Amino acid sequence: MIILTAEQADHVRGPTTNGAALEPRELPDGVFILNEAVLTDPNHTVHHDFLATLPKRSVTIPESAE
């Protein structure tokens, strides 16, 4: 998962192209995440360079957050 701060999540949140949009998900600890698949999705090219610079880590989604 790509790890984002609230500010970074606000920067990328919203429509991209072809009806697609990015919607970072907030975890209970206040961290935001996006699936790394967005880095190769052509609909999100506008954010690829920025997102590629952000930290990545494995994340377990709590059941209560699903």
Secondary structure as a PSIPRED ss2 file (coil, helix, strand):
# PSIPRED VFORMAT (PSIPRED V4.0)

   1 M C   1.000  0.000  0.000
   2 I E   0.000  0.000  1.000
   3 I E   0.000  0.000  1.000
   4 L E   0.000  0.000  1.000
   5 T C   1.000  0.000  0.000
   6 A H   0.000  1.000  0.000
   7 E H   0.000  1.000  0.000
   8 Q H   0.000  1.000  0.000
   9 A H   0.000  1.000  0.000
  10 D H   0.000  1.000  0.000
  11 H H   0.000  1.000  0.000
  12 V H   0.000  1.000  0.000
  13 R C   1.000  0.000  0.000
  14 G E   0.000  0.000  1.000
  15 P E   0.000  0.000  1.000
  16 T C   1.000  0.000  0.000
  17 T C   1.000  0.000  0.000
  18 N C   1.000  0.000  0.000
  19 G C   1.000  0.000  0.000
  20 A C   1.000  0.000  0.000
  21 A E   0.000  0.000  1.000
  22 L E   0.000  0.000  1.000
  23 E C   1.000  0.000  0.000
  24 P C   1.000  0.000  0.000
  25 R E   0.000  0.000  1.000
  26 E E   0.000  0.000  1.000
  27 L C   1.000  0.000  0.000
  28 P C   1.000  0.000  0.000
  29 D C   1.000  0.000  0.000
  30 G C   1.000  0.000  0.000
  31 V C   1.000  0.000  0.000
  32 F E   0.000  0.000  1.000
  33 I E   0.000  0.000  1.000
  34 L E   0.000  0.000  1.000
  35 N C   1.000  0.000  0.000
  36 E H   0.000  1.000  0.000
  37 A H   0.000  1.000  0.000
  38 V H   0.000  1.000  0.000
  39 L H   0.000  1.000  0.000
  40 T C   1.000  0.000  0.000
  41 D C   1.000  0.000  0.000
  42 P H   0.000  1.000  0.000
  43 N H   0.000  1.000  0.000
  44 H H   0.000  1.000  0.000
  45 T H   0.000  1.000  0.000
  46 V H   0.000  1.000  0.000
  47 H H   0.000  1.000  0.000
  48 H H   0.000  1.000  0.000
  49 D H   0.000  1.000  0.000
  50 F H   0.000  1.000  0.000
  51 L H   0.000  1.000  0.000
  52 A H   0.000  1.000  0.000
  53 T C   1.000  0.000  0.000
  54 L C   1.000  0.000  0.000
  55 P C   1.000  0.000  0.000
  56 K E   0.000  0.000  1.000
  57 R C   1.000  0.000  0.000
  58 S C   1.000  0.000  0.000
  59 V C   1.000  0.000  0.000
  60 T C   1.000  0.000  0.000
  61 I C   1.000  0.000  0.000
  62 P C   1.000  0.000  0.000
  63 E H   0.000  1.000  0.000
  64 S H   0.000  1.000  0.000
  65 A H   0.000  1.000  0.000
  66 E C   1.000  0.000  0.000
